[in-house]
Amino acid sequence: MADKKLMKAVEISSPGGPDTLVACKRPIPSPAGSEVLIRIDAAGVNRPDILQRMGLYPPPPGATDIPGLEAAGVISAVGPEVQRWRVGEPVCALLPGGGYAEFAVVDEGSCLPLPNGISPEEAAGLPETVFTVWANVFDAAALKPGETLLVHGGTSGIGVTAISLAKAFGAKVIATASSDEKCAAILDQGATAAFRYDSPGWEDKIRTLGGADVVLDMAGGDFVRRNLAVMNAGGRHVSIGFQRGPEAAIDIMAIMRKRLTITGSTMKARDAVEKSRLAAAIENAVWPLIEAGAFRPVVDRVFPLADAAEAHRRMEAGEHVGKIILTMH
């Protein structure tokens, strides 16, 4: 039986630093219902993985404790209720967990076909970032052609994806980063302007450029008030992280006067129905852009699964531009 066989994986031995990521052997899971089993070729590394490793972001109820929220590979088995996928088809998938392993199960609605011309390593970095950007920038905030998007952390996986997709859909992008080198990389990705977020008055400079209609904020803390100051009337602010702290003092009068909308979300805990809805929209709107060459994932560095701790160290150092990837084989 498949569930009697073992697979290589990386687990979190205890909450803590990167060294708490340790190699292990786990039973290969079996797909049930509408689930598929993916033989993983590559998996993406994301900041929620770091939070989970630190004991700050537990997996959803019923999900594996193995970290990893996205992967690319080949369908190895299907549950009895699966309708679309067949054994042997290459896919990438948004996972509730389990990407740091040779096999993972996921609901079929969270899978997408591998885009033509994309390697498994590139595809492994697509689901978490594309789902997050699509759900927040385009679905929730309804970014329109000609509008301006402000992104903090412009060289992160999500930042790079947000810049590329916004440009592909006809919007302008302004982004921030921690160094001059990263600002140059942001401009290379097609942003209109880039500012160091430790420079004084970046909000004044953004207002001079016409302000922002949508803000994708991973910073939180004191940046929220500064974001609101640069937003145009009818602007939409979406919070997806809080690296500068989970609490913010805001100007309620500015919200009222400019008719601003403030919202936020996580992706990890969304149910299978919601992820399936997003996947269908992404396949319809984003996959053609990838296959036409209008948008391509940016891979920073690829590590073998055994070096997952080093991959986490690189992400925590903040030196990466694009996605950090783990390979299984």
DOLOVEX-223648 format. One line per 3 residues: their letters; for each residue x, y, z of N, C-alpha, C. Coordinates in steps of 0.001 Angstrom, whole numbers, plus 500000, padded with zeros to 6 digits. Each point is the difference from the previous one (the first is absolute). Layout:
N
a) X,Y,Z,X,Y,Z,X,Y,Z; ...
//
This chain:
329
mad) 500837,498802,500000,499163,501198,500000,500870,501244,500000; 499562,501055,499287,500815,501205,499892,500243,500637,501356; 498989,499919,500892,500162,500674,501276,500943,499266,500947
kkl) 500467,498797,499619,500980,499283,500801,501421,500400,499626; 500179,500574,498815,501322,500394,499555,500382,501335,500610; 501295,500237,500066,500499,501209,500619,500570,500960,498961
mka) 499949,501272,500327,500561,501041,499141,500952,500858,500819; 500903,500649,499297,500869,500978,500647,499209,501290,500224; 500248,500635,501131,499325,501251,500318,500875,500800,500950
vei) 499604,501239,500224,500632,500852,501002,498914,500438,500964; 500244,499779,501298,499035,500371,501014,500600,501030,500950; 499157,500594,500819,500426,500973,501002,500138,499257,501324
ssp) 501223,499855,500492,500222,499213,501215,499440,500692,501232; 500065,501324,500034,499448,500803,501093,499994,501443,499527; 499169,500852,500561,500009,501404,499575,501366,500639,500213
ggp) 500483,500719,498977,501305,500627,500141,500582,500455,498691; 501333,499981,499918,500724,500493,498850,500065,498995,498866; 500732,500332,498944,500080,499124,498833,500480,498586,500302
dtl) 500852,499847,501009,500535,498672,500309,498951,499043,500553; 498812,500507,500309,498929,499106,500449,499321,499296,498825; 500375,500356,498763,499554,499254,498822,500891,498774,499846
vac) 499438,498815,500147,500801,498776,499991,499410,498989,499025; 500885,499213,499405,499576,498954,499073,499292,498887,500759; 499011,499410,499358,499254,498901,500612,499436,499097,498914
krp) 499404,498916,500415,499248,499126,499106,498561,499974,500490; 499076,500179,499100,498580,499973,500315,499274,499046,499045; 498877,499436,500426,499200,499194,499071,499502,500843,498830
ips) 500023,499428,498824,499421,500685,498842,498489,500093,500202; 499435,501207,499945,498554,500115,500234,499196,499417,498851; 498775,499627,500283,499090,499469,498983,498897,501011,499727
pag) 499672,500255,498737,498931,500954,499689,498629,499412,500293; 499131,500814,500576,498624,499593,500278,499060,500984,499326; 498797,499564,499716,498991,500898,499442,500481,500694,498738
sev) 500015,501327,500040,500406,500780,498828,501473,500391,500047; 500796,499325,500798,501423,500300,500104,500813,499286,498927; 501152,500598,499670,500981,499345,499147,501306,499881,500783
lir) 500796,499003,499650,501338,499844,500561,500999,500478,498960; 500846,500945,500387,501005,500558,499091,501379,499484,500390; 500703,499439,499020,501426,499717,500192,500733,501292,499721
ida) 500573,500583,501028,500518,501360,499921,501393,500024,499373; 500180,500894,499026,501322,500265,499435,500662,501197,500679; 499226,501014,500316,500543,501218,500609,498911,500660,500826
agv) 500439,500744,501021,499065,500687,500890,500503,501406,500281; 499082,500935,500192,500361,501370,500319,500171,500204,501501; 500867,500930,500351,500204,500404,501393,499326,501358,500189
nrp) 499210,500129,501052,499241,501221,500240,500124,500441,501451; 499753,501283,500223,500132,500519,501365,499067,499322,500988; 498772,499596,499625,499194,499235,500960,500684,498717,500475
dil) 500873,499409,499170,500759,498825,500448,500900,500368,501175; 500601,501184,499920,500866,500465,501085,499185,500239,501262; 498845,500619,499851,499137,500227,501163,499548,498681,500610
qrm) 499685,499008,499162,499628,498682,500519,501175,499369,500750; 501196,500117,499428,501190,499450,500656,500230,500631,501366; 499661,501279,500134,500189,500724,501256,498858,499756,500993
gly) 498997,499234,499582,498873,499715,500870,498937,501066,500008; 500012,500899,498996,499090,501143,499967,498854,499850,499005; 500014,498954,499178,498990,499869,498939,499719,498513,499800
ppp) 499168,499391,500837,499764,498555,499907,499259,499629,498726; 500137,498753,499559,499254,499557,498819,498504,499977,500287; 499179,500090,498954,498550,499938,500199,499588,498657,500597
pga) 498853,499934,500666,499529,498730,500558,499946,498903,498938; 500565,498862,500317,499983,498867,499092,501137,499957,499002; 500778,501084,499900,501119,500035,499053,501244,499395,500645
tdi) 500915,499529,499164,501261,499470,500476,500818,501085,500695; 500882,499559,500910,500894,500951,500652,501269,500243,499191; 500185,499292,498899,501144,500246,499124,499787,501354,499318
pgl) 500989,500898,500045,499814,501310,499365,500026,499894,498477; 499639,501116,499365,500028,500064,498540,498634,500226,499418; 499782,501186,499415,498678,500415,499542,499819,499965,498488
eaa) 501021,499577,499262,499864,499936,498546,501015,499009,499452; 499634,499368,498905,500888,498999,499405,499634,499783,498543; 500938,499401,499277,499750,499556,498625,500469,498566,499882
gvi) 499268,499218,499228,500368,498597,499828,499044,499305,499061; 499807,498720,500230,499182,499160,499122,498963,499265,500839; 498771,499921,499493,498953,499257,500698,500407,498531,500084
sav) 500041,499480,501227,500414,498615,500229,498828,499079,500304; 498936,500538,500574,498788,499239,500293,498858,500990,500183; 498776,499514,499836,498832,500876,500133,498970,499342,500903
gpe) 499252,500831,500741,498916,499507,500825,498796,499604,499151; 499061,499292,500585,498865,499469,499227,499057,501064,499454; 500037,501222,500553,499094,501044,499535,500663,501017,499071
vqr) 501265,499785,499659,500713,500937,499126,499409,499948,498599; 499758,501176,499418,499379,500078,498683,500956,500460,498909; 500879,500961,500309,500791,500599,498922,501306,499273,499732
wrv) 500728,499638,501043,501401,499602,499840,500163,498504,499827; 501068,499645,499290,500351,498600,499768,501438,499761,500419; 500282,498756,500351,501367,499634,500372,500951,500323,498852
gep) 501133,500600,500333,501006,500339,498997,499956,501431,499514; 498954,500764,500375,499912,501386,499536,500869,500915,500867; 500773,500893,499377,500812,500953,500769,499146,501161,500491
vca) 500183,500369,501262,499210,501065,500608,500873,500816,500949; 499500,501175,500361,500489,500700,501180,498788,500230,500884; 500232,500153,501297,498864,500016,500911,500263,500893,501202
llp) 498927,500608,500487,500000,500728,501265,499638,499005,501093; 500891,499816,500961,499841,498971,501016,499631,500603,501355; 499239,499268,500835,499814,500424,501383,501210,499695,500864
ggg) 500956,499289,499442,501229,499576,500654,500517,498765,499296; 501245,499605,500335,500518,498750,499477,500935,500106,498825; 500355,501225,499576,500834,500152,498817,501445,499567,500190
yae) 500486,499996,501242,501384,499606,500256,500082,498474,500097; 499603,499322,498955,499957,498538,499990,499949,499503,498563; 500191,498713,499840,499990,499415,498657,498587,499821,499460
fav) 499003,499934,500884,498604,499843,499590,499118,500881,500887; 498890,500464,499438,499021,500756,500779,498616,499782,499403; 498979,500069,500850,498616,499927,499523,499375,501381,500079
vde) 499109,500263,499057,499313,501287,499965,498696,499826,499240; 499001,500818,500311,498752,499955,499254,500265,500337,498533; 499318,499324,499110,500264,500192,498574,499753,501432,499532
gsc) 499105,500715,500686,499704,501372,499610,501121,500973,500272; 500984,499602,500805,501146,500853,500287,501162,499762,499048; 499785,499148,499001,501039,499692,499010,499776,500787,498719
lpl) 501092,500295,499335,499974,500642,498692,500953,499259,499078; 499710,499955,498706,500929,499343,499078,501315,500755,499940; 501079,499272,499750,501291,500658,499836,499953,500848,498731
png) 500256,501293,500088,499968,500821,498782,501046,499540,498988; 499687,500110,498746,500960,499639,498957,501246,500863,500094; 501158,499378,499859,501255,500729,499988,500556,500346,501356
isp) 499404,499467,501074,500431,500297,501361,500576,498740,500631; 501149,500135,500652,500616,498860,500673,499279,499713,501315; 500150,498778,500550,499404,499722,501309,500489,500951,501086
eea) 501272,500397,499935,500521,500926,501008,499310,501354,499907; 499787,500485,498787,499275,501267,499831,498545,499854,500433; 499378,498893,499590,498584,499791,500313,499766,499849,501496
agl) 500978,499447,500725,499840,499807,501441,499877,501321,500738; 500519,501069,499421,499918,501309,500625,498792,500810,499584; 499106,499418,499214,498834,500739,499522,498803,499995,500947
pet) 499568,498845,500534,498677,499978,500643,499824,500962,501161; 500879,499979,500997,499795,500846,501178,500009,501479,499629; 500941,500390,499153,500087,501416,499650,498870,500426,499068
vft) 499715,499198,498988,498961,500386,499048,498623,499975,500658; 499703,498958,500793,498725,499969,500713,499879,501217,500911; 501069,500323,500723,499956,501119,500945,499801,501329,499277
vwa) 500772,500213,498942,499879,501259,499265,498645,500093,499316; 499566,498932,499365,498713,500045,499311,498866,500261,500997; 499993,499263,501122,498915,500121,500967,499937,501386,500610
nvf) 501145,500613,500223,500029,501272,500719,500017,501217,499091; 500831,499976,498971,500148,501173,499133,498879,500084,498969; 499627,498873,499424,499032,500024,498902,498587,499616,500441
daa) 499870,499004,500885,498676,499568,500437,499449,500949,501067; 500741,500207,501080,499514,500842,501092,500112,501493,499692; 501168,500427,499518,500236,501434,499774,499641,500460,498597
alk) 499753,499078,499085,499514,500332,498655,500878,501029,499299; 501318,499751,499982,500914,500896,499279,499611,500074,498535; 499954,501214,499466,499564,500206,498621,501154,500520,499148
pge) 499926,499795,498682,501012,500587,499102,500066,501511,500192; 501219,500521,500029,500191,501428,500182,500125,500439,501445; 499602,499150,500957,500157,500334,501409,501434,499713,500446
tll) 500330,500461,501210,501339,499808,500545,499935,499110,501235; 500866,498993,500016,500135,499073,501116,501277,500320,500761; 499902,500093,501323,501169,500134,500863,500235,498672,500689
vhg) 501223,499484,499883,500374,498713,500597,501198,500215,500909; 499902,499554,501229,501158,499975,500882,500657,498621,499907; 501341,499982,500090,500704,498735,499821,499996,499579,498546
gts) 500395,500906,499120,499867,499774,498569,500870,498915,499412; 501031,499536,500730,500836,498919,499465,499649,498647,500597; 499015,499945,500891,499540,498712,500512,499276,499242,498895
gig) 499720,498733,500247,499264,499227,498998,498666,500633,499675; 499271,500416,501038,498714,500648,499774,500199,501356,499341; 501013,500747,500420,500248,501307,499414,500296,499937,498522
vta) 500901,499100,499607,500347,499838,498592,498777,499595,499188; 499203,499071,500541,498794,499552,499301,498995,501137,499869; 499819,500782,501059,499058,501115,499945,500420,501020,498954
isl) 501291,500318,499939,500487,500954,499010,499732,499481,498592; 500371,498747,499760,499871,499431,498653,498547,499903,499559; 499127,499526,500888,498597,499849,499624,499318,501356,499831
aka) 500280,500937,500895,499395,501321,499854,500395,500641,498675; 501285,499886,499654,500458,500536,498713,499312,499297,498837; 499889,498664,500090,499381,499240,498913,498548,500391,499793
fga) 499326,500446,501059,498599,500399,499893,499830,501507,499814; 501089,500700,499726,499898,501396,499613,500012,501007,501126; 500429,499597,501198,500100,500930,501114,501436,500477,500171
kvi) 500179,501088,500726,501329,500472,500374,500335,499473,501396; 501297,499878,500279,500419,499454,501289,501097,500870,500614; 499848,500280,501282,501053,500602,500815,500292,499010,501124
ata) 501279,499798,500310,500350,499012,501017,501099,500526,500906; 500101,499392,501169,501067,500327,500930,500841,498770,500276; 501233,500228,500456,500919,498908,500346,501036,500546,500977
ssd) 500914,499136,500418,500916,500350,501086,501355,500528,499542; 500281,499997,498690,501320,500432,499540,499913,500587,498604; 501058,500717,499615,500054,500549,498647,500030,498887,498965
ekc) 500694,498905,500313,500076,498877,499056,498616,499400,499772; 499234,499868,501066,498654,499454,499847,499088,500965,499251; 500167,501279,500231,499208,500976,499245,500303,499907,498511
aai) 501278,499781,499665,500372,499826,498590,499351,498746,499428; 499966,498929,500795,499353,498764,499542,498511,500209,499785; 499370,500802,500857,498575,500302,499845,499741,500743,498690
ldq) 500860,500962,499682,499850,500718,498737,500207,499069,498816; 500924,499047,500140,500220,499017,498934,498767,499133,499778; 499208,499817,501048,498777,499207,499871,498871,500790,499326
gat) 500208,501292,499798,499004,500791,499283,499249,501006,500837; 500400,500183,501256,499328,500997,500828,500307,501411,499506; 499070,500905,500212,500190,501395,499608,501007,500694,500902
aaf) 499975,499679,501285,500904,500629,500960,500226,499042,501161; 501141,500173,500668,500329,499182,501165,500707,500867,501026; 499662,499802,501266,500583,500788,501077,500467,499092,501129
ryd) 501100,500381,500615,500415,499309,501215,499028,500351,501114; 499511,498973,500685,498996,500301,501014,500589,500602,501269; 501358,499992,500101,500605,500689,501135,500361,501452,499670
spg) 499684,500439,498781,500257,501392,499638,498850,500865,500501; 500291,501188,500539,498921,500851,500513,499140,500542,498863; 498704,500051,500260,499103,500669,499064,499671,499247,498735
wed) 500093,498652,500022,499626,499304,498763,498534,500234,499660; 499173,500243,501017,498592,500250,499698,499817,501330,499269; 500844,500999,500310,499919,501273,499277,500379,499820,498534
kir) 501008,499176,499756,500430,499746,498627,498929,499253,499214; 499321,499079,500666,498947,499253,499318,498813,500911,499686; 499678,500890,500913,498915,500967,499716,500357,500875,498806
tlg) 501276,500378,499897,500437,500819,498864,499806,499268,498681; 500118,498673,500033,499824,499186,498797,498533,499702,499691; 499104,500506,500822,498577,499795,499736,499300,499112,500999
gad) 500719,499514,501017,499375,499190,501034,499732,498572,499554; 499310,499264,500861,499703,498586,499743,498498,499757,500113; 499511,499141,499122,498594,499609,500041,499799,498718,500801
vvl) 501008,499119,499956,499964,498744,500749,501339,499842,500701; 499960,499566,501271,501217,499704,500747,499970,498532,500408; 501066,499260,499644,500187,498633,500475,501080,500065,501074
dma) 499577,499821,501252,500886,500284,501132,500364,498734,500756; 501293,499690,500027,500521,498895,500802,500709,500511,501237; 500041,501321,500185,500780,500599,501074,499187,500191,501273
ggd) 498814,500571,499885,499194,500268,501175,500623,501094,500858; 499684,499975,501283,500585,500944,500942,499836,501443,499568; 501096,500758,500118,499961,501434,499704,499792,500313,498532
fvr) 500204,498981,499111,499826,500255,498567,498540,500213,499632; 499070,499469,500774,498596,500090,499608,499563,501467,499938; 500324,500771,501021,499631,501423,499986,500645,500709,498815
rnl) 501257,499667,499711,500696,500646,498883,499379,499567,498664; 499564,498762,499923,499313,499542,498793,498735,500806,499749; 499216,500181,501056,498737,500735,499847,500253,501420,499517
avm) 501136,500562,500392,500315,501374,499606,500258,500131,498505; 500447,498920,499346,500310,500088,498570,498840,499528,499128; 498934,499502,500613,498929,499405,499207,499067,501053,499428
nag) 499565,499734,498790,499061,500888,499313,498572,499729,500455; 499102,500885,499660,498589,499819,500333,499505,498670,499425; 499258,499268,500826,499499,498698,499577,501032,498897,500044
grh) 501129,500251,500635,501082,499026,500035,499684,498787,500856; 500714,498897,499713,499793,498738,500709,501324,499539,500594; 500005,499727,501282,501193,499581,500731,499807,498554,500440
vsi) 500923,499122,499602,499899,498587,500340,501223,499589,500818; 499764,499521,501201,501088,499537,500862,500140,498482,499898; 501230,499539,499753,500254,498554,499931,501170,499596,500892
gfq) 500516,500926,500804,501109,499682,500887,500217,501133,500973; 500887,499770,500961,500229,501022,501020,501426,499905,500532; 500961,500068,499075,501392,499886,500411,500438,501159,500896
rgp) 499301,501123,499941,500319,501135,500868,499055,500069,501203; 499229,498944,500204,499120,499931,501156,498543,499855,499623; 499199,499311,500841,498598,499748,499680,499049,501124,500369
eaa) 500496,501057,500645,499129,501090,500401,500399,501287,499291; 498984,500812,499678,500257,501247,499273,499050,501080,500481; 500518,501227,500135,499164,501172,500267,499644,500631,498659
idi) 498723,500222,499757,499572,500496,498697,499177,501272,500160; 499952,500763,498917,499253,501252,499955,498602,499701,499457; 499038,499885,500882,498641,499672,499577,499428,501092,499102
mai) 500364,501244,500247,499506,501090,499159,500474,499827,498560; 501237,499548,499817,500502,499758,498640,499199,498903,499311; 499638,498979,500742,499181,498918,499438,498648,500537,499557
mrk) 499402,500814,500842,498690,500554,499674,500082,500976,498835; 500973,500901,500080,500090,501065,498996,500278,499444,498610; 500876,498966,499933,500376,499452,498694,499211,498736,499642
rlt) 499056,499625,500856,499150,498821,499738,500873,498763,499752; 500898,499731,500910,500938,498896,499853,499388,498691,500508; 500453,498928,499409,499624,498665,500455,501245,499311,500541
itg) 499902,499468,501215,501111,499286,500623,499567,498564,500262; 500757,499056,499468,499674,498598,500202,501293,499210,500128; 499872,498704,500164,501170,499143,500122,499583,498549,499910
stm) 500983,499126,499875,499654,498592,499874,501224,499127,500239; 499734,498724,500231,501024,498960,499931,499554,499015,498924; 500927,499192,499530,499668,499010,498989,499936,498589,500573
kar) 500836,499736,500982,500200,498638,500504,498705,499338,500472; 499150,500756,500673,498818,499419,500630,498746,500041,499124; 500088,500515,498778,498813,500037,499132,499586,498568,499646
dav) 498698,499793,499872,499535,498638,499744,500179,499616,498539; 499766,498724,499718,500249,499462,498661,499115,500652,498952; 498771,500362,500364,499093,500632,499040,500534,501357,499574
eks) 500472,500786,500961,500532,501319,499690,501276,499894,499176; 500877,499069,500340,501234,499829,499231,499702,499531,498580; 498985,499161,499854,499616,499537,498667,499477,501165,499155
rla) 499218,500882,500619,499502,501181,499284,501144,500871,499520; 500973,500242,500881,501159,500803,499625,500814,499311,498910; 500177,498689,500110,500790,499264,499008,499383,500126,498610
aai) 498680,499912,499922,499339,500111,498697,500219,501381,499394; 499906,501032,500828,500221,501364,499504,501439,500192,499558; 500940,499449,500763,501425,500125,499665,500321,499267,498696
ena) 499470,498809,499850,500265,499248,498769,499455,500746,498781; 498866,500660,500176,499382,500729,498892,500730,501303,499685; 500468,500718,501035,500534,501349,499796,501518,500075,499989
vwp) 500667,499171,500821,501447,500129,500172,500779,499003,499170; 499523,498774,499910,500759,498970,499264,500254,500396,498537; 499037,500606,499300,500311,500441,498633,501117,501035,499950
lie) 500115,500854,501026,501080,500982,500036,501355,499320,500138; 500053,498945,500822,501253,499258,500162,500394,499340,498684; 499042,499352,499371,500308,499267,498770,500304,500942,498840
aga) 499526,501235,500085,500315,500995,498970,501297,500744,500289; 500604,499740,501171,501250,500657,500360,499831,501363,500626; 498747,500399,500302,499763,501315,500604,500292,500015,501495
frp) 500054,498850,500593,500303,499873,501422,500760,498700,500206; 501102,500071,500717,500787,498794,500260,500473,500015,501452; 499911,498862,500676,500465,499967,501390,501496,500266,500092
vvd) 500403,500660,501080,501411,500317,500236,500507,499102,501124; 500996,499173,499702,500586,499100,500994,501301,500603,500501; 500101,500163,501300,501204,500554,500612,501082,498933,500125
rvf) 499680,498898,500687,500984,498945,500225,499279,498686,500254; 500641,498901,499590,499444,498661,500171,500888,499221,500968; 499384,499394,501029,500697,499181,500986,499454,498577,499964
pla) 500831,498991,500258,499453,498655,500209,499207,499956,501293; 499055,499073,500081,499143,499886,501180,500822,499898,501282; 501123,499284,499941,500834,499824,501187,500549,501324,500534
daa) 500025,501031,499151,500513,501309,500407,498878,500991,500282; 498848,499491,500459,498864,500880,500288,500362,501071,501025; 500849,499660,500961,500407,500990,500999,500742,501159,499346
eah) 500864,499684,499020,500727,501064,499295,499042,500861,499190; 498985,499377,499426,498993,500756,499256,499278,500983,500927; 499688,499555,501216,499351,500893,500962,500936,501129,500421
rrm) 501278,499678,500159,500950,501052,500377,500071,501073,498918; 499979,499563,498751,500057,500986,498917,498756,500882,500012; 498840,499414,500226,498784,500811,500040,500036,500964,501179
eag) 500441,499540,501150,500036,500870,501169,501032,501111,499853; 501059,499750,499237,501010,501036,499763,499467,501110,499109; 498934,499703,499240,499375,501017,499166,500794,500392,498776
ehv) 500894,499141,499548,500847,500341,498855,499439,499503,498672; 498919,499259,500039,499507,499346,498791,499208,500965,499125; 500018,499703,498706,499161,500689,499018,499210,498913,499273
gki) 498724,499875,500316,499190,498940,499433,499879,498830,500959; 499709,498836,499451,499640,498825,500793,501222,499162,500369; 499956,499451,501208,500963,498991,500469,499303,498648,499869
ilt) 500694,499039,499391,499391,498733,499618,500776,498830,500604; 499270,498949,500391,500597,498738,500417,499746,498944,498924; 500987,499166,499705,499810,498899,499056,500084,498678,500745
mh) 499232,499019,499521,499894,498724,500693,500916,498914,499437; 500399,500144,498732,500699,498890,499341,501343,500448,499465
//
